[in-house]
């Protein structure tokens, strides 16, 4: 590579190195949290151990909720690093790096190199990307592959890429479909269809519906879906397509409801401290006169409206909206660096700085919140809170007299905030959102589960080698204890009932979140 070309790529390489360092910092110190991380990791463990890469299983039974791409990648990571939290999260780390790299590339192609780098930095340091780039889940895999597919389509439709961009986009849609199902095809299709309808440039229909692209899509994604249908039949259709895709959109059957404006605060907080600049960037868009601005706006708005209309809502669903918002913010950041940021309705540097300061004040209340809910580690959040306030105040004071300096503060502030977050979060999350500690003394024995909070007991999928079994009541526990002491994980109400049950003696082994307890139960 010529020296001048190498120097052109050096800032992007440095940005990716910074992104990797942030994502990997204390990655394994955080236990697998919630019900999903240990469950997905367990499915990957079983697939890896069995060497059977078609049908995902959980406790040996077909697990039909999600496609296999995460399980494949996690299994490869287990081969390299062992069955650890770091390995379980490595697929999302790699996907986050891909998302940042593609944001840099598309920003440079749609605008200029500086805008691309600014946009990539926003994507790399947004808390929403940081959280899901460190999760043993499928959200970042979907977001990264969809970003690449939509970006390539955009370049082709805007005349900035050759014919191969469309078949490549179809391959990436196939990977997205293997990451999280029909959304991998639906989201890019929604955005591209919206653009064609808005511009009425019907010739683009033939461009995007490339026979070669469709054939590649079927070649990459089709075999797994066909094999699953042949192996599981109607059960695969009912569970995967109807239950975990269609019903997730049309209902709250999976207990994740949310108001229509659910994702507004998620995005506002999810891109802090870039929120003010993101709003300023939105104010500078000119979709009526710029095809590029129109595509960016549709790329952001259409998925946002789609997920807002869905019955089930979770913060991770909105991650595909982050790259277009980062591209819009990156352009505003470049304008700010040049002292040229202007926008309607006061969406210039002053307003951006005020939004940053207001959100910093909200986030600075984190220690008070944790103290109010009785978390003993609330003091760990004090440096994070103080840092947010310092960044917000610094940006507010420098936004008008030194816009470039204020932008530098945002960069340092965003990266430093994530470091402090990664430092404070592990013990807090371990206590509040993980059941790992409950299984420390099980010795690999089976644990019976009665009425426990699922975040607590599902940790056993990973931390007790999958040896957890749900039961209906104390009679089953008494019957099991007839053959010797048994381990039981239960909620506070169930524990009281066991303590009152005649003929049973209880020994508490561990306490978990929401008063969940691990008990050793014997016959008297």
N, C-alpha and C positions, 0 to 999 in steps of 0.2 A: 504494500500500500504506500503511495507517495506520502511524503512528510506532511504536505498541506492537507491531504485528505485525512490522515491520522489525527491531526490537530483539530479538524472539524468534528470528529467523532469523540474526542476526548471529554468534552463536557457531558455528553450523554452517558459515556462509560462511568464517569465519576458519579453522576446522578444515580445510575443503577447500583453502583457499589454502596452509596449511601443508603439507598432503599433496602438493599439486602442486609446491611448492618442493622438498620432499624428493625426490620422484620425478624431477624435472628436473635436480637438482643434479649436474653432471658426467655427465649421461646419455650424451653422445656420446663421453666420454673412454674408456669401456670398449669394447674391440673386441667384435665379435660372437663369442661364445664357444661352445664345444662344437660338435658336428656339426649341431645343429638350427637354431640362430639363423641362420647364413649360408645354410643350405639353404632355410628358410622365407622369408627375405628375398629370396633369388634367385627363388623361385617368384613372389613378389609383384612383383618387378621385371619378370619376363617377362610377367606378366598385364597390368601397367601399360603396358608398352611396346607390347604387341600390341593392346591395346584389346579383347581377347576375355575376357569375364568369366565364362565358364561352365566351361571345362576348364582346371584348373591345369596348368602345364607346368614341367618342369625340363630345361634344355638342349634345349628344343623338343619333348620327349616328354611324354605325359600323366603327371601326378603325382597319383596317386589315394589317397594316404595320409590326407589331411585335407580337410575342407570349406573353403569359400572365404571365410568372414567375415573372417578375419585378412588374407587377401590383398587383399580389397576395401578394407579400411580402411588397410592399409599403402600401397596404391597411391594412395589419396587423399592420404596424408601425403607420399608422394614428389612429388606434384604441387605441394605447398606448400613443402616443405623440400629437395627434391632427394633423390637416392638416398644417404642418409646413415644412420649408425647411429641417430641420434636419430629420424629419420622411421620407420625400421623398428620402433622400440620404442614409438612414440607410441600405437598401438592399445592396448597393455597399460597405458600410463599412464592413458589415458581410462577403460579398464575398471576400473582400481584406484580411480579417483575415484568411479566409479559404485558400486563395492563399498562404499567408505567411506560415501558418501551414503546408500545403502540401509540400511546397518547403523545409522546414526544414526536414520533414519526408523523402522525397525522396532523399534529399542530404545525410542524414544519412545512408539510405539503399544502395545507389549507391556508397558511399565513406565511410565516417565515421561521427561520431556525430559532431565533430568540423566543418567539411565542411558543414554539414547541417545547423548549426547555422549561419555560415558566409553567406551562400546562403540566408537564411531567412532574415538576416539583410539587405542584398542587395535588396531583393524584397520589404522589408518593407519601405526602405528609398529612393527607386528610384522615382524621380519626376513623371515618367509616371504612376506608380502604385498609388502614392499619389493623383494625379489629378483625375484619374478615379475611385479610391476608395472613392472619395468624390463627385461623380456625380450622379444625378438622371437619370441614363441611364442603358443600358443592357450590356455594354462592360465588366465590371468587373465580372458580373455574368457568362458571357460566358467564360472569361479567367480562372476563378477559377474552374468551373466544367470541362472544357477541360483539365486543368492541372491535376486534380485528375484522370480523365479517362486515359490520356496518361501515367501518372506516374505509375498507377496500371498495365497497359499493359506492360510498360517497365520492371517492376519488375517481372512479370510473364514470359516474353520472355527471360529475362536474368537469370531465375532460382532463383530469390530472393523472390518469393512469391508463395503461394499455388494456388489451382484451383479456389478458391472463388474470387480471384483478378479480373478475367475476367468478371464474371457476375456483380460484383460491378462496374467495368468500364463501362459496358453497361448501368447500371442505371444512372451513372453520365453523360453519353452521352445523355440519354433521358432528363435529367434535362437541359443540355446544349442546346438541341433542343427546349425545352420549354423556354429557355432564349433568344435565338436569331435565331432560325430556323435551316435550314439544315446544317449550319456551325458547329453546335454542333456534328454532325455525320461525316461531311466531313473532318474536321481538324484532329481528331484522326485517321480516316481511312487513310488519306493521309500519316501521319507519320508512322503508323504501316505498311502500304503497302510499303512505301519506305524502311523501315528496312528489311522487308522480301525479297524484290527484291535485295537489296544490299548484303545481307548475303546468299541468295539462300537457306535459311533454310525453305523449303516448308512445313515442318511438322507444322510450326507455324500457317499456314492458318486454320487448323482444331482447333487449340488452341483458336485463337481469334474469330472465327465464332462459338462461343458456342451457341448451341440451347437454353440453359437456359438463356444466356445473351440476345439473340435476343428476346426471349419471354418476359423478364423483360423490355427490351427497349420498346416493343410494349405496354406492360401493363401500363407503366408510361407515355409515351409520346403520345401513340395512341389515347386515349379517347378524348383529347382536339382537336386534328387535325380532328378526325372523326366527332365530334360534330360541329366543325366550317364548315366543308365541307357540312354537312347536313343542317346547318342553312343558310349559305351564298352561297353555290353552286359554280358556276363558278367564281363569283366575288372573292371568297377567293383564288382560284387558280391564277387568273389573277393578283390580287393586291399583295398578299403575296408572292407566289412562283415566278411568272414570273417577276413582276415589281420590288419588293423590295429585291429580291435575285438574280435571273438570270441577270436582266438588270443592277443591281448595279455592277456586276462583268464584264459584257461585254461592258458597255457603260458609258458615263458621263451624262446620262439623269437626274440624281439627283444633278447635278452641283457641284460635288466634284472631279474635275480632279486633276491630279498630274503626275509629270515625273516618269520615271521608278526607279529613285534613291530616290524617295520621303521619304522612310522610313529610309534611312541611317542617315541623321541628326536627325530624330525623335528619333531613338534608341540611338545615341551618346549622345544627350542632355538628353534623357529620363532616363538614368541611372547615370548621373553625381551626385556625384564625383567619381563614380565607373568605369567610362568609360575606363580609362587607364588600370585598373586591368582587366576589361572585355576583352580588346584586348590582354592583356598578357595571360589570361586564354585560349583564342582561340588559341594562339600560342603554348600552351602546349598539346593540344588535339592530340591523336594518334589513329585516327579512323581505321587505317589499322591493328593495333594489339590489340585494345581494343573494344569489343562489346559495352561496356557501353559508351565509347567516341563516337562511331559511332552513337548510338541511340541519345545521347545528341546533336550531330551535326545536325542530320536529324530533330530532334525536333525543333531546332532553324531555320535551313535553309529552310526547305520545306514550312512552313507557311509564312516565309519572302518572298520567291519567289512567292508564291501564291498571297499574298496581293499586292506585287509589280507589278504583271502582271495584276491585276484587273484595270478596267477603273475608278472606283470610289475609292477615297482614303481619309481617315480621320485618324488622329493620334491614335484614340482609337482602330482602327482595329488591330493594331500591338501588343496590350497588351498581347495576348497569347504567343508571343515570349519572353516575359520578364522572366518567370520562368526558361526555359532552359538556358538563358543567365545568370540569377542569380546563377544557379547551377554551371555553368562553372566559373563564377567570384568567387563564394564561395570557390571553390577548389584552385584557384590562391591566394585568401586571406589567406587560411590556409597555403599554401606553403610560402607565404610572411612572415607570423607570425613566421614560423620556420626558416626563412632565406634561404629557399630552392627554391625560385622562379627563374626559369631559362626558357628561351624560345628562339626559333630561331629568327634570324633577329632582335636582340636587343629588344625583347619583354619582358625584365625583369623589375625589379623595377625602373631603371632609366627612361626607355622609358615610363612606366606607369605613373610615376610622371610628366614627361614632357607633356603628353597628358592631365593630370588633370590640370596642370597649364595653358596650352593654352586655354582649355575650360573655366576655371575660369575667364580668362581675357575677353573672349567673353561675358560671363554672367554678368561680372562686368559693362558692357556697358549699362545695363538695365536702369539706371536712365537717362543717356544721350539720349537714344532712347525715353523714355517717355517725357522727356523735349522737345525733337525735335518735337514730335507730339502734343505738347501743353497740356499735362496732368498736371493739377494743383497739383496732389498728387505725382509727380515724386520723391520728397524727401523721401517718404516712402520706396523707393527701395534702398536708399543709404546703410542702414545696411546690407541688403541682398547682395549687390554688394561687400561691404567691407569684409563680412564674406567669400564669395566665394574666394576672392583674398587671404585672410589670410590662408584659408585651402589649396589652391593650392600652395602657397609659402611654407607653413609648410611641406606639403607632399614632395615637391621637395627637400627641404633641408635635410629631415630625411630619405628619401627612401633608401639610400645606407648604411649610418652608423647606422641606427636604424630602420630596416624594421618593427619590431613589433610596435614601437612607431608611425611610419607613418600610419600603419593600424589603430591604435587607433585614430589618428587624423581624418582619413577618417570616422570612425564611428561617432565621435562627430560632425564632420563637416557636415555629411549627415543629421543627426537628427536636428542639429541647423539650417541648411539651410531651412528645411521644416517648422520649427517653425517661422522663419523670413518671409518665403513666405506666410504662413497663416496669419501673422500679417499685411503684406503690401497689400495683394491681394484684400480684400473685397471692399474698396472704389474704387480702380482702376477698378476692374471688374464691380462693380455696375454702374459706369459711362460709361464704354466703351462697355460692353457686356450684359447689361440687361435693360429691359424697365420697371422695377418695379416702379421707381419713377414717371413714366408717369401716373400710375393708382392710385396715392395716394389720389386724390380728386374726384374720379368718384362717390363715394357713392354707388357703386354696379350697376350703370346705364349701359345700353348697350352702347358700343362704336363702331362707324362706322370706318372702316379702308379703307383708300384710298392711295395706293401707298407707304405706310410706309415700312421701312426696317423690314423684318420679325422677326429678333431678338428682335426688340423693341415692335412690336404689339403683338407677340405671348406670351409675358409675361402676357398678359391679360387672357390667358387660366387659369393661376393659380392665379394671383393677382387681377383679376376682376371676379372671379367665372365663367369663361368661357364666359362672356357676351361681345364678340367681333364678329363683322360681317364685312366681306369684301364687298366692293361695287365697282362700275365701274367708277363713275365720279361725278362731282359737281351737276348734275341734280338730282341724288338720294338724295344728301345731302339737296338740296333746297326743294325737296318734303317732306323729313322727317322733316325739320325745319318748315314747314307750320303748323305742329301740336304742335310746341313749341320748345324750345332750344334743340339742340342735341350735343352730344360729338363726336368729330372726331379726329382720330389720322392720321397724314399724313406726307409725306416727304416734303422737302423744295420746290420742284417744284410745288407740289400740293397745298401747302400753298399759294404760290404766285398767283396761279390761283383762289383760293377761295377769296383772298383779292381783286382781280380784278373783281370778279363776282358781278353784280348789285343786289341789294336787300338783300345782306347778311352782317351781322355784326359779326366780329370775336373777341373773347377774348382768349388770350393765357393762359392756365392753368399750363402747364409744358413743359419743354424741355428735350429731351432724346438724346440717342446716334445718331450720324450721322445727327444732326439737325432735328430729328424727333420731332414733336410737338403734344401736346394734346390741342385741341381747343374747345371752346364752341361757337357754331354757332347758330345765331338767324336770323329771318327775320327782316329787317328794318321796 
